[in-house]
Structure formats: structure tokens, C-alpha cells
Amino acid sequence: MKNLKAYFAPHPPLIISAIGKGEEKAIQKTIDAYHEIAHEIAEFKPETIIFISPHASTYHDYFHIASTKTCSGSFAQFYAPQINFNYENDLSFVKALSDTCEIKKFPAGVLGSQNGKLDHGILIPLYFINKYYQNFKIICLSFSWLDKMKHFEYGRIIQDIIKSRNNHKYVVIASGDLSHYLLEDGPYGFQKEGPIFDKIITDIFASGKLIDLFEIDEKIIEKAGECGYRSALILAGILSNLSLKSRLLSYQGTFGVGYAVASFSIANINVDRR
């Protein structure tokens, strides 16, 4: 399955210099890792980039798929309206995904709010990618509050569609920050489960054994104050039964929130799903 690359990436607005105004230098390793994956994506030249964002339209029992012709957004809410993007949706993939979910009676589709707006969970990775590569369509997905296995199953459905279109290159970016409770003087304070959660997640990303995401103690997840775990569960489904080369490119908790950048390249596929 050579038509797919995948990444996990954070979305701190202050990583953008026009917003951080110098503060971003404290997370330079994260910035460098973002440039690295943006370079990789430019070299890969995907026709479509699939974003999974915790800040997209989210429903308790339904996985929302954006279906407007284009999606646009800016950093106006962070006082940088001059940085803005407008990208065409890959409506062919959207239809295939929505139709497949309907056939399978899986709770995902295009029935939710369709405002065509890009949230910062998508805008931040777009900001870096756009510096090196612009010739692609996008797909904007979100997670839900259904159980873990539903997220994994959703990822498998997405993988099947990508696999069936093997002449079309895709990149998947699971957007999410890790624990928000890393420092007493951070914006959200400290919980002991925060650093524990981040160590577990980053070890999993480094190993590529994404199935281990399902083994994390529920109490640790709940008290970690994260916004990337469910994105990672969908990513685990998309990458299930694939031979992965994984790299944890960076991890920083400088501001009290965990920022991890990881990449996943696929060597081959084993179609046996027993």
C-alpha cells in the first residue's frame, strides 16, 4: 500500500510566528519537526490530504464529514487574519466514504452542520504544508464520543477506500494535542496523569504499535486532559494490518501542553484481518 503516508501532529496557534511573536521559539523542535513532515509531504505529492481534527464539527454519536465544495479559514480569532487558506474538498472520496458508511450502517456521514470552515486543528498543519506544496484537495473529518472500537472501525473503512484507489496518493494527518495538565504554572495546571499519558502515547508512536492505544487505562485518559487520543484511534484503524516504519520526530511540553509530531510510512499490507 504505497499510496499512503500518515502523521500525528499538534495544533498550538502560537507556533505561527505572527501569533507567537517570539514565544514560538520555545518549541523550536516542534517547528522543525513540522517543517520535516511538510517536506516529506511535498516530496510524496499526494492528490488528497485527509485531516482528522478535534475542533471540527463533533457529535456525540456520529462521525461528521465535511461536504462543502470548498473549505476555507483564517487565523483571525488569533489576531492574524492575513494568514488564510481555501482548499477544494475531495468530494469523490467524501461520497465514497459517506456511501460506504450508509451501506455498513456505520454512524458517519454528511448530515451534520456544513459551514465550510477550517478550524485551527486543520489550519496549523496546512500552514506548514502550504509553504512547500499546494496542489492537493482536502478531506475534513472529526471524531465522536462513541466507543474506542467505533473509532478504529471508522479508520478501517477509510483505509479500505484508500486501498481501492491505489493510483491516487493520500496523506492522513491526525491533529491533536496531548495532555494539557503538564505544569503547575501552565494554562491548565497539573495532574499527575498528564505526564504519564504523554509518555505512554509517545512510546506508542515511536514503536508504531498503535493497537496499544486501546490498552491505556481509562482513568489516565480521562484525567490527562487531552484532545488527540480519539484522532489517534481513527489513525490506528487507518493504519491497521500495515507494516509500519514509525518515527517520533519531536515531543515538547514547554507550555504545559504536550505537543508530539510522529510519522508513519507504509511498507506493505497484510489483508488478513482475523
Legacy VTK file of the C-alpha trace (Angstrom):
# vtk DataFile Version 3.0
C-alpha trace
ASCII
DATASET POLYDATA
POINTS 274 float
0.000 0.000 0.000
2.380 2.633 -1.301
-0.243 5.343 -1.838
-0.460 6.410 1.810
1.599 8.326 4.370
0.312 9.338 7.795
1.215 11.715 10.592
0.171 12.781 14.059
0.706 16.494 14.676
-0.247 19.140 17.281
-2.059 22.418 16.726
-0.791 25.175 19.079
-1.680 28.534 17.472
1.402 30.234 18.916
3.568 28.008 16.707
2.755 30.532 13.961
5.250 33.387 14.298
2.624 36.059 13.587
0.712 34.739 16.607
3.517 33.602 18.889
5.509 36.800 18.345
8.688 35.138 19.545
7.192 32.710 22.055
7.207 30.020 19.378
10.993 29.799 19.671
10.480 27.855 22.900
9.028 24.980 20.850
11.574 25.075 18.040
11.877 21.270 17.987
8.171 21.065 17.210
8.530 23.675 14.477
11.487 21.805 12.970
9.530 18.543 13.006
6.595 20.257 11.285
8.909 21.506 8.529
10.286 17.999 8.164
6.895 16.393 7.627
5.858 19.219 5.300
8.971 18.489 3.194
8.096 14.791 3.159
4.555 15.529 2.026
5.807 17.800 -0.759
8.128 15.041 -1.991
5.311 12.466 -1.816
2.957 14.749 -3.801
-0.420 13.484 -2.561
-3.540 14.356 -4.524
-5.561 14.419 -1.291
-4.788 15.179 2.341
-7.201 13.842 4.951
-7.372 15.797 8.215
-8.855 14.457 11.444
-9.426 17.371 13.809
-10.843 17.506 17.342
-12.013 21.054 16.620
-14.142 20.208 13.589
-17.918 19.746 13.994
-18.256 16.967 16.554
-21.280 14.931 17.594
-21.820 12.532 20.459
-22.920 9.566 18.339
-21.932 10.471 14.779
-18.725 10.990 12.783
-19.083 14.182 10.772
-17.696 14.525 7.233
-17.399 17.984 5.647
-19.084 18.021 2.232
-18.967 21.622 1.026
-17.281 22.199 -2.339
-14.503 24.173 -0.684
-13.324 24.742 2.874
-11.705 27.965 3.999
-10.437 29.575 7.163
-8.008 32.018 8.707
-6.250 32.772 11.980
-8.498 35.796 12.563
-9.532 34.515 16.003
-5.841 34.605 16.916
-5.397 38.142 15.528
-3.697 37.043 12.292
-6.449 37.260 9.633
-3.844 37.778 6.928
-2.994 34.058 7.151
-5.827 32.272 5.411
-6.434 29.245 3.229
-9.053 27.988 0.815
-8.943 24.422 -0.470
-11.214 22.281 -2.611
-12.836 19.285 -0.959
-12.252 15.842 -2.476
-15.956 15.235 -2.951
-15.391 11.926 -4.745
-13.785 10.491 -1.616
-16.406 12.139 0.597
-19.174 10.422 -1.386
-17.401 7.066 -1.299
-16.892 7.314 2.462
-20.416 8.507 3.176
-21.988 5.882 0.900
-19.888 3.088 2.403
-20.849 4.105 5.921
-24.515 4.163 4.932
-24.282 0.671 3.430
-22.498 -0.622 6.516
-24.944 1.229 8.775
-21.972 2.911 10.376
-22.772 6.255 12.103
-20.798 8.601 9.852
-21.780 10.900 7.009
-22.599 14.394 5.837
-25.792 15.069 7.805
-24.177 17.414 10.316
-23.512 21.148 10.125
-21.852 22.111 6.836
-20.286 25.546 7.215
-17.169 25.028 5.101
-14.912 26.471 7.808
-11.442 25.210 8.572
-10.623 25.052 12.290
-7.147 25.563 13.736
-6.669 21.816 14.125
-6.506 21.770 10.320
-5.192 25.271 9.648
-1.940 24.763 11.556
-0.758 21.681 9.632
-1.977 23.404 6.444
0.173 26.419 7.278
3.345 24.333 7.206
2.385 22.127 4.262
1.379 25.126 2.173
4.913 26.501 2.407
6.169 23.624 0.278
3.184 22.141 -1.547
-0.251 23.366 -2.614
-1.509 21.028 -5.342
-3.954 18.887 -3.388
-7.558 18.565 -2.298
-8.580 18.058 1.310
-10.978 16.000 3.404
-12.066 17.275 6.820
-13.107 14.684 9.378
-13.780 14.710 13.098
-14.148 12.099 15.793
-17.175 11.367 18.009
-17.865 10.323 21.587
-18.699 6.767 20.616
-16.514 3.969 21.968
-12.905 3.249 21.033
-13.694 0.409 18.661
-16.068 2.588 16.638
-13.168 4.963 16.003
-10.954 2.065 14.979
-13.670 0.655 12.716
-14.099 4.070 11.089
-10.387 4.107 10.363
-10.616 0.703 8.718
-13.405 1.912 6.455
-11.232 4.858 5.420
-8.295 2.521 4.796
-10.409 0.324 2.502
-11.337 3.309 0.348
-7.727 4.495 0.152
-6.599 0.989 -0.732
-9.202 0.722 -3.509
-7.831 3.893 -5.097
-4.236 2.767 -5.364
-3.370 5.176 -8.204
-4.254 8.159 -6.010
-1.868 9.266 -3.253
-3.210 10.176 0.179
-1.748 11.719 3.299
-3.590 11.417 6.621
-2.918 13.926 9.379
-4.381 13.146 12.786
-4.384 16.501 14.552
-4.288 16.633 18.327
-2.521 17.892 21.409
-1.639 15.519 24.221
-2.118 16.302 27.920
-2.981 19.885 28.871
-2.018 19.224 32.507
1.766 19.052 32.459
2.843 22.056 34.543
1.608 23.741 37.707
2.196 27.134 36.107
0.774 26.061 32.737
-2.556 27.392 31.443
-4.496 24.395 32.801
-2.432 23.383 35.835
-1.004 19.970 36.660
-2.398 16.463 37.007
-0.018 13.559 37.646
-1.758 11.571 34.922
-0.707 14.165 32.321
2.987 13.225 32.012
2.094 9.531 32.379
-0.341 9.710 29.462
2.118 11.594 27.260
4.914 9.090 27.943
2.628 6.187 27.037
1.422 7.853 23.837
4.852 8.940 22.638
6.261 5.453 23.316
3.435 4.017 21.211
4.122 6.470 18.385
7.831 5.635 18.488
7.143 1.896 18.355
4.404 2.070 15.723
2.289 -0.355 17.770
-0.832 1.780 17.572
-3.008 -1.091 18.729
-1.540 -0.433 22.191
-3.637 2.752 22.320
-6.508 0.509 23.388
-4.597 -0.723 26.431
-4.269 2.676 28.118
-6.089 2.873 31.446
-9.332 4.795 31.024
-8.728 6.783 34.202
-5.401 8.044 32.861
-7.051 9.126 29.615
-9.864 10.935 31.445
-7.539 12.821 33.794
-4.876 13.664 31.199
-6.960 16.444 29.632
-6.012 15.561 26.049
-7.604 16.357 22.679
-5.724 13.964 20.406
-6.488 10.469 21.660
-9.568 9.878 19.519
-7.843 11.237 16.432
-5.111 8.680 17.114
-7.673 5.878 17.432
-9.005 6.623 13.949
-5.423 6.771 12.687
-4.816 3.341 14.261
-7.697 1.958 12.211
-6.429 3.583 9.005
-3.002 2.012 9.574
-4.230 -1.352 10.881
-2.617 -4.508 9.458
0.048 -2.472 7.706
3.776 -2.858 8.094
4.810 0.498 9.511
8.000 2.449 9.769
7.245 4.894 12.575
9.224 7.839 13.907
8.591 10.108 16.860
10.076 13.295 15.419
9.574 15.503 18.466
7.819 15.871 21.782
7.664 19.034 23.891
5.627 20.116 26.884
7.207 23.539 27.286
3.962 25.425 27.829
2.212 22.774 29.910
0.549 21.098 26.914
2.038 18.061 25.168
2.992 18.517 21.510
4.013 15.363 19.629
4.924 15.024 15.958
5.108 11.482 14.561
5.296 9.990 11.080
4.148 6.610 9.758
5.308 5.211 6.422
3.853 2.020 4.989
5.994 -0.800 3.614
3.312 -3.310 2.614
-0.106 -4.637 3.617
-1.387 -7.850 5.082
-5.011 -8.248 4.094
-5.752 -10.922 6.691
-7.921 -9.143 9.298
-8.610 -12.029 11.639
LINES 1 275
274 0 1 2 3 4 5 6 7 8 9 10 11 12 13 14 15 16 17 18 19 20 21 22 23 24 25 26 27 28 29 30 31 32 33 34 35 36 37 38 39 40 41 42 43 44 45 46 47 48 49 50 51 52 53 54 55 56 57 58 59 60 61 62 63 64 65 66 67 68 69 70 71 72 73 74 75 76 77 78 79 80 81 82 83 84 85 86 87 88 89 90 91 92 93 94 95 96 97 98 99 100 101 102 103 104 105 106 107 108 109 110 111 112 113 114 115 116 117 118 119 120 121 122 123 124 125 126 127 128 129 130 131 132 133 134 135 136 137 138 139 140 141 142 143 144 145 146 147 148 149 150 151 152 153 154 155 156 157 158 159 160 161 162 163 164 165 166 167 168 169 170 171 172 173 174 175 176 177 178 179 180 181 182 183 184 185 186 187 188 189 190 191 192 193 194 195 196 197 198 199 200 201 202 203 204 205 206 207 208 209 210 211 212 213 214 215 216 217 218 219 220 221 222 223 224 225 226 227 228 229 230 231 232 233 234 235 236 237 238 239 240 241 242 243 244 245 246 247 248 249 250 251 252 253 254 255 256 257 258 259 260 261 262 263 264 265 266 267 268 269 270 271 272 273
